[in-house]
Amino acid sequence: MLDSLQLIALAPILLWQGHKVRQRTLRLPEASGARAGILGQGLPLRLLLLGDSAAAGVGVSRQEEALAGQLAAQLSSEYQVAWQLLAKSGLKCQQLLSKLDDLTVQPYDCVVLSIGVNDVTAGTKDQQWLAQLKQLQERLCKDFHVQHVFVSAIPPMQHFTTLPAPLSSYLGRRAQRLNRLTAQLAERNDGLHFLPIELGVDRQMLAADGFHPSEQAYRLRAEQLAARIKTTAFT
């Protein structure tokens, strides 16, 4: 109730700040390079990465430096990783569901989802968010025979340096709420795994636009994801 009252009171300021941020924020391209490949030797691992600009590698130049490339490299020390990336800047969870139509139907062992920032900024309702995540999991299990879906937490948006206060605080609280709901959903659904983000608040974790991950952030996130995949998908 308090959050709702605060939102009503702050709405004009938040809307004005959001407009200014969109006007002034540096626009970075998606990372260049291959979006599929095979890397490493060992037990086969079929990996699919889905999501928005953070999945697409905005903030770094090449896919090798982005989440997909670094995660495949981390896992390749123990597995033969056949990986594929399907991502586009600006996607919300509902749009990602539609984007699955672009994929050739084939089995994957696990999927990593990097989604949610655009749902925060667009004001996606709690129940919509949960329903869409559940639909994603069900579609992936049914059509692509996925056993494990790993949902990467929405990053701490209150620390994005491009966002002014009070917009940063409001979006940060909203991101935290969707993360809590996602964690609760994962607890109730086998095969759905929530991964908190543990990167600290160092500015070196942000790209030049103050919004997207840096190469260092992608690397640390890939390390955390790889560790979780190894202990979950093959035990």
C-alpha positions, 0 to 999 in steps of 0.5 A, spaced: 500 500 500 505 504 501 509 503 495 502 504 491 501 511 494 509 513 493 508 511 486 502 515 485 506 521 489 512 520 485 509 518 478 510 525 474 517 525 477 519 518 475 516 519 468 520 525 467 526 522 469 525 516 465 524 520 459 530 524 460 534 517 461 532 514 454 534 521 451 541 521 454 543 514 455 549 512 451 546 507 446 550 501 445 550 495 440 549 488 441 555 484 441 558 481 434 560 474 433 557 467 432 551 466 436 552 458 436 557 453 437 561 447 439 566 448 445 570 443 449 570 435 450 567 430 454 560 429 456 555 432 451 551 439 454 546 442 450 545 449 452 540 454 450 541 462 452 535 466 452 533 473 453 534 481 452 540 485 451 544 482 457 543 476 454 545 479 447 552 482 450 550 489 450 556 492 453 562 488 450 564 488 443 564 480 442 560 474 444 566 471 446 566 477 452 559 476 453 555 471 457 554 466 452 561 466 450 564 466 457 559 461 460 560 456 454 568 457 455 567 456 463 563 449 461 567 447 456 573 445 461 568 439 463 563 438 457 563 438 450 558 444 450 553 445 444 550 452 445 546 457 442 543 464 443 537 467 442 536 474 444 534 481 442 535 488 446 528 490 449 525 484 449 520 483 455 518 476 458 512 475 453 516 477 447 521 472 449 515 467 449 513 469 441 521 469 440 521 461 441 518 460 434 524 462 431 528 456 434 529 450 430 525 445 435 531 440 438 532 438 445 536 442 450 539 439 456 538 446 460 536 453 458 539 460 461 534 466 462 536 473 462 530 477 462 526 482 466 529 489 466 525 491 461 519 488 464 521 492 470 521 499 466 515 497 463 511 496 469 509 488 468 504 486 473 506 481 478 501 475 476 503 477 469 510 476 470 509 469 474 504 466 468 509 468 463 515 465 466 511 459 467 509 459 460 516 459 458 518 453 462 512 449 460 514 451 452 521 449 453 520 443 457 514 440 451 517 443 445 525 442 447 525 437 452 529 441 457 530 439 464 533 445 467 531 452 466 536 457 470 533 464 471 538 469 472 536 474 477 534 481 475 540 486 476 540 491 482 537 496 478 538 501 484 546 501 482 545 503 475 549 509 475 545 512 469 539 512 473 537 518 477 534 518 484 528 517 485 527 513 479 533 508 481 530 506 487 523 505 485 526 501 479 531 497 484 525 495 489 521 493 483 526 488 481 527 486 488 520 484 488 520 480 481 526 477 484 523 474 490 517 472 486 521 468 481 525 465 487 518 463 490 516 460 483 522 456 483 521 453 489 514 450 487 516 448 480 521 442 479 526 444 474 526 451 475 532 454 478 533 462 480 540 464 481 541 471 485 546 476 482 552 476 486 557 481 483 557 487 488 556 494 486 563 496 483 562 501 477 567 496 474 561 491 473 557 496 469 559 498 461 560 505 459 552 506 458 552 505 466 546 500 465 549 494 462 554 489 464 561 490 463 566 484 461 568 483 468 560 482 470 559 477 464 565 473 466 563 473 474 556 471 472 558 466 467 562 463 473 556 463 478 552 460 472 557 454 470 558 452 477 550 452 478 549 448 472 554 443 474 552 441 481 544 441 478 544 438 471 549 433 472 547 430 479 
